[in-house]
Amino acid sequence: MGENPVRLTKYDIPDSQISRLIAIDDSTFLGAGTYQSRYQYLLFNKNSDVLDYGVDIYNASDESFNQYTKYLSNQGDLVMQPEKKFFAYSLNFSSNLDIIENINGKIKLKKSLRFGNPIYKPGAEADGLYQSVDMTEDTQVGYINLCTTTKYLYALYSDKKIYENGRKSNLVLVFDWEGNAIRKYLLDADAHYIAVDEIGQKIFAAVKNTEGGWSIASYVL
């Protein structure tokens, strides 16, 4: 039997609801989600000190969303460039992608590619305690998964609606860290997740096989 890990500390950041977290080093962390129900990104240190925050969430001024449904509708995939210079965040069920930098403890938006906001219907139970955001027949698949190399950002993406195909795709978009579209790849099967070997120049994709189990497909770039 394995031993249980020992918790070293607990971070307390009021007004933050973090969906994804990256440790930049052993004392600095970047969170994505919502902060003060308005901002997408939060930079803080090991002492729970807020170093910086910024970039408005897409529905910051939409009064049909409260603090909980704003958080639920702003979850996504956060990745870091291997050299730790840039970060990218894609919003679930959308065509929205941000590339940001951490410059001397400050968040700088490098490029915002917000081409299609999520289509959600915020809701709550009768007592108002249970909050939710529900997809509609018009909700798109959008960005599914991100992975990075030193030079490029790879994004598994679909422009189909979620009820047409589910959360999978055979389309991989490639951007440089300036946010420029470089190329796209069409895989021979729908993937659910991707990874890239920068040295070996390969894409690995998690796919479902004909029996409904999982397989890893490898492609040469």
HELIX and SHEET records of a PDB file:
HELIX    1   1 GLN A   67  LEU A   72  1                                   6    
HELIX    2   2 ILE A  162  ASN A  165  1                                   4    
SHEET    1   A 4 SER A  16  ALA A  23  0                                        
SHEET    2   A 4 THR A  28  TYR A  35 -1                                        
SHEET    3   A 4 TYR A  39  ASN A  45 -1                                        
SHEET    4   A 4 VAL A  50  ASP A  56 -1                                        
SHEET    1   B 4 GLY A  76  MET A  80  0                                        
SHEET    2   B 4 PHE A  86  LEU A  91 -1                                        
SHEET    3   B 4 ASN A  96  ILE A 103 -1                                        
SHEET    4   B 4 LYS A 106  ARG A 114 -1                                        
SHEET    1   C 2 TYR A 120  ALA A 124  0                                        
SHEET    2   C 2 GLN A 131  MET A 135 -1                                        
SHEET    1   D 4 GLN A 140  THR A 148  0                                        
SHEET    2   D 4 TYR A 152  LYS A 161 -1                                        
SHEET    3   D 4 SER A 169  ASP A 176 -1                                        
SHEET    4   D 4 ALA A 181  ALA A 191 -1                                        
SHEET    1   E 3 TYR A 193  ASP A 197  0                                        
SHEET    2   E 3 LYS A 202  LYS A 208 -1                                        
SHEET    3   E 3 TRP A 214  VAL A 220 -1                                        
END                                                                             
